Amino acid sequence: MSPAEAPDTSLLRARRDRASRSWDVRAGTVLIPSGAPLPIDGTDQVHDYHAHPEHAYLSGSREPSSVLAFDPVEGWVLFAPASTLEERVWTNAAPSRERLQVETGVEDIRTIEALVPWLELRRGNAVAVLGNADFIDHPERYRLPDLRALELSVDEGETERLRQLVSEQRRAKDPPELARMRAAASASVAGHLSGIGLARAGMSERQYQIEIESEFFRNGGSRTAYGSIVGGGPNGAVLHFSPTSRQFRDGDIVLVDAAAEVGGYASDVTRTFPIGPRFEGLQADLYDLVLATQQRAIEAAGPGVEYKDLHMAAAEQIAGGLADLGILRGTPSDLVDADAHALFFPHGLGHMIGLSTHDAGGCLAGRQPSDRFGLKYLRADLPLAPGYVVTIEPGIYFIDALLTDSERRDRYRDMVDWDRVDKLRGFGGIRIEDDILITETGTENLSGDLPSERSAIESLRAQALANG
């Protein structure tokens, strides 16, 4: 275990104390399952497992099929599976009770089987279930019998109330969390730098994925933070494109959204670069527009700033830039009011990041998400505060699914130069993304060591090509 991943049990105990005080649960029980691995049919293996962030945050453990429980009288108990003989032969052994005590700071560690009699003693109590809801529907994944005999009464309203309080607590990252996020960002920067130098016409998206992810691991990454996105040419227009055997071609731009995770904490980094030595024509114009939009948003971010306001300002900047380039028609404000910009910038400006790639963001309590075309994918509607880490990731794309939709073509017939846009189908997309820590006085770019200026990207590409 690296220093960045080492547990701080005093901090974990403080998290749990803070959570239980804010909950003010005077009767009832809180269960926080970690989630259980899902088997892959036809193998003796399971899908990649990731503990639920609420469980990981409060327990400090990422052991599968575990349940952290809270009782207002008894306090915190961690129920965790012990390894069977067969598991010790075929897979990694589960940690011992003593090791879990050391790693989590929870004194009361019991086997998962002990959860049933523990709940039996609390029969009739209302239950809030945070963490992974698979626990209720699939108790067998936790080595538990059918729970219906216990007559558990899950209080959905109480569950949502407590979940909102945990989300609010998780948003501001403490120093150990930031240490892991810095380490993850550092590994991601190394991977992207290597990839930008290695990309060549004839290399496939899948080959590129292998190269960049290898660098994540060489530089301390414990896993990838999410499925790597590598889109060459037209594939760059698909927002979450999975790499294929398609080979990069001369004239392509390549969008790469890939990042490392360290100790359960994610980074999230995107760069777009040309396969040739430079961006050509409209590629350069659109890259400069996306970069200027990102830089302005980062400069405007800070404590007390509404994230939605940053998004709306970015939308207006992109709308104005596309109008200057003759792709859209109208004033920036009118275009954004009509959501015309969302044909080319359909997602939100970014999201919070931490134990999940899309972390404890959402709406501030009392706010509701929007169903507007230009806002429905905004993942954070709240004021920023010190300790928050958010991504800033504007983009411009030529997405066939949107540009060939007859309803949208009719709605925006006067706001889009459709003849020009139709000639740009196949262009792909451009996105630039960094991880931004909100500080007491402004921001810090955790992934800022990775160049984003067009001249710097072009210099890296020209040098790489010159070196063969």
HUBEL-V926631 format. One record per residue. N is the residue number from 0. RES is the residue in one letter. D_CENTER is the distance of its C-alpha to the mean C-alpha in Angstrom with 2 decimals. Layout:
n={N;N}
res={RES;RES}
d_center={D_CENTER;D_CENTER}
This chain:
n={0;1;2;3;4;5;6;7;8;9;10;11;12;13;14;15;16;17;18;19;20;21;22;23;24;25;26;27;28;29;30;31;32;33;34;35;36;37;38;39;40;41;42;43;44;45;46;47;48;49;50;51;52;53;54;55;56;57;58;59;60;61;62;63;64;65;66;67;68;69;70;71;72;73;74;75;76;77;78;79;80;81;82;83;84;85;86;87;88;89;90;91;92;93;94;95;96;97;98;99;100;101;102;103;104;105;106;107;108;109;110;111;112;113;114;115;116;117;118;119;120;121;122;123;124;125;126;127;128;129;130;131;132;133;134;135;136;137;138;139;140;141;142;143;144;145;146;147;148;149;150;151;152;153;154;155;156;157;158;159;160;161;162;163;164;165;166;167;168;169;170;171;172;173;174;175;176;177;178;179;180;181;182;183;184;185;186;187;188;189;190;191;192;193;194;195;196;197;198;199;200;201;202;203;204;205;206;207;208;209;210;211;212;213;214;215;216;217;218;219;220;221;222;223;224;225;226;227;228;229;230;231;232;233;234;235;236;237;238;239;240;241;242;243;244;245;246;247;248;249;250;251;252;253;254;255;256;257;258;259;260;261;262;263;264;265;266;267;268;269;270;271;272;273;274;275;276;277;278;279;280;281;282;283;284;285;286;287;288;289;290;291;292;293;294;295;296;297;298;299;300;301;302;303;304;305;306;307;308;309;310;311;312;313;314;315;316;317;318;319;320;321;322;323;324;325;326;327;328;329;330;331;332;333;334;335;336;337;338;339;340;341;342;343;344;345;346;347;348;349;350;351;352;353;354;355;356;357;358;359;360;361;362;363;364;365;366;367;368;369;370;371;372;373;374;375;376;377;378;379;380;381;382;383;384;385;386;387;388;389;390;391;392;393;394;395;396;397;398;399;400;401;402;403;404;405;406;407;408;409;410;411;412;413;414;415;416;417;418;419;420;421;422;423;424;425;426;427;428;429;430;431;432;433;434;435;436;437;438;439;440;441;442;443;444;445;446;447;448;449;450;451;452;453;454;455;456;457;458;459;460;461;462;463;464;465;466;467}
res={M;S;P;A;E;A;P;D;T;S;L;L;R;A;R;R;D;R;A;S;R;S;W;D;V;R;A;G;T;V;L;I;P;S;G;A;P;L;P;I;D;G;T;D;Q;V;H;D;Y;H;A;H;P;E;H;A;Y;L;S;G;S;R;E;P;S;S;V;L;A;F;D;P;V;E;G;W;V;L;F;A;P;A;S;T;L;E;E;R;V;W;T;N;A;A;P;S;R;E;R;L;Q;V;E;T;G;V;E;D;I;R;T;I;E;A;L;V;P;W;L;E;L;R;R;G;N;A;V;A;V;L;G;N;A;D;F;I;D;H;P;E;R;Y;R;L;P;D;L;R;A;L;E;L;S;V;D;E;G;E;T;E;R;L;R;Q;L;V;S;E;Q;R;R;A;K;D;P;P;E;L;A;R;M;R;A;A;A;S;A;S;V;A;G;H;L;S;G;I;G;L;A;R;A;G;M;S;E;R;Q;Y;Q;I;E;I;E;S;E;F;F;R;N;G;G;S;R;T;A;Y;G;S;I;V;G;G;G;P;N;G;A;V;L;H;F;S;P;T;S;R;Q;F;R;D;G;D;I;V;L;V;D;A;A;A;E;V;G;G;Y;A;S;D;V;T;R;T;F;P;I;G;P;R;F;E;G;L;Q;A;D;L;Y;D;L;V;L;A;T;Q;Q;R;A;I;E;A;A;G;P;G;V;E;Y;K;D;L;H;M;A;A;A;E;Q;I;A;G;G;L;A;D;L;G;I;L;R;G;T;P;S;D;L;V;D;A;D;A;H;A;L;F;F;P;H;G;L;G;H;M;I;G;L;S;T;H;D;A;G;G;C;L;A;G;R;Q;P;S;D;R;F;G;L;K;Y;L;R;A;D;L;P;L;A;P;G;Y;V;V;T;I;E;P;G;I;Y;F;I;D;A;L;L;T;D;S;E;R;R;D;R;Y;R;D;M;V;D;W;D;R;V;D;K;L;R;G;F;G;G;I;R;I;E;D;D;I;L;I;T;E;T;G;T;E;N;L;S;G;D;L;P;S;E;R;S;A;I;E;S;L;R;A;Q;A;L;A;N;G}
d_center={23.16;22.43;23.12;19.47;18.88;22.12;22.10;23.72;25.48;27.02;23.68;22.50;25.78;25.36;21.98;23.73;26.76;24.91;23.13;26.45;28.32;26.06;26.23;30.04;30.46;34.24;34.65;32.49;29.90;26.14;24.49;20.96;20.55;18.15;18.04;20.26;20.01;20.89;23.85;24.24;27.62;30.22;28.86;28.94;25.20;22.00;18.63;15.98;15.51;12.73;14.18;13.13;11.52;14.59;16.92;15.50;15.55;19.07;20.66;19.33;19.80;17.69;20.75;20.54;22.83;23.25;23.76;23.76;26.41;27.87;31.41;32.82;35.97;34.89;31.56;28.71;29.14;26.89;27.94;26.95;28.44;31.04;31.43;34.14;36.57;35.16;31.60;33.03;34.71;31.87;28.60;27.54;29.32;27.58;27.97;31.16;31.65;32.62;29.57;27.27;29.37;28.92;25.16;24.41;27.44;28.14;31.88;32.30;30.84;32.21;31.92;29.92;33.29;34.39;31.93;34.32;37.35;35.21;34.15;37.73;38.98;36.75;37.76;37.82;35.20;32.35;29.03;25.52;22.84;19.37;16.94;17.23;19.90;21.15;23.54;25.78;26.03;26.14;27.79;29.21;25.88;26.50;30.13;31.31;33.98;33.78;32.89;34.88;37.96;36.37;36.11;32.72;32.21;28.52;28.42;25.62;26.29;26.19;23.01;21.26;22.95;21.88;18.25;18.23;19.91;17.48;14.53;16.79;17.62;14.15;13.16;15.49;14.85;18.10;19.56;18.71;15.00;15.26;17.34;14.75;12.16;15.11;15.98;12.66;12.92;16.56;16.11;13.84;16.57;19.20;17.80;17.55;20.98;22.45;21.19;22.54;25.79;26.06;25.36;28.60;30.04;30.52;27.37;25.23;21.52;21.44;23.50;21.24;18.21;20.44;21.54;18.30;16.75;20.14;19.87;16.58;18.57;21.71;20.15;18.90;15.59;15.72;13.49;11.03;7.36;7.30;10.43;11.75;12.80;16.36;18.59;22.11;24.40;23.97;20.96;18.92;19.37;17.25;13.74;12.13;15.25;15.88;18.38;22.00;25.43;25.95;27.37;26.74;29.78;31.66;30.58;26.97;24.01;20.95;17.31;15.01;11.21;10.68;9.87;11.05;10.36;13.34;14.63;11.59;9.60;6.89;7.62;6.72;10.21;12.33;16.10;18.85;22.30;25.66;27.26;30.44;31.20;30.23;28.66;31.52;32.68;30.19;27.35;28.22;28.69;25.34;23.53;25.39;24.48;20.71;21.07;23.38;21.07;18.19;20.76;22.29;19.13;18.38;22.07;22.08;19.19;20.39;21.23;22.39;21.06;19.70;16.35;17.87;20.80;18.82;17.48;21.06;22.55;20.33;21.37;24.98;24.83;23.57;26.16;28.85;28.11;28.22;31.45;32.90;32.24;34.02;31.19;31.01;34.09;34.30;33.33;29.69;29.93;31.63;29.16;26.18;28.24;28.69;25.06;26.59;23.99;21.34;23.20;21.80;18.72;17.46;13.88;12.98;13.07;9.42;7.37;7.30;5.44;7.34;8.16;4.97;1.45;3.23;5.96;9.66;10.28;12.46;16.06;18.41;20.90;23.49;21.57;20.83;18.36;20.26;21.25;22.37;21.59;20.29;18.21;17.08;13.54;13.15;10.32;12.08;15.86;17.09;18.89;17.20;18.65;19.18;16.58;13.61;11.00;9.63;8.97;12.16;12.18;15.33;16.71;19.91;20.46;23.51;22.29;25.22;24.05;24.23;27.15;29.37;28.87;32.38;31.52;29.35;31.95;34.56;32.68;31.99;35.21;36.45;33.24;32.31;34.54;34.00;36.47;34.49;31.12;32.55;33.57;30.01;28.50;27.30;26.24;22.56;19.93;18.93;15.61;15.21;12.05;12.12;10.65;13.22;14.66;16.98;20.30;23.58;24.94;22.21;19.23;18.46;16.51;14.97;14.78;18.04;20.12;18.95;21.40;20.59;24.13;25.73;28.72;26.75;24.85;28.24;29.92;27.59;28.20;31.94;32.29;30.55;32.80;35.84;35.26;35.35}
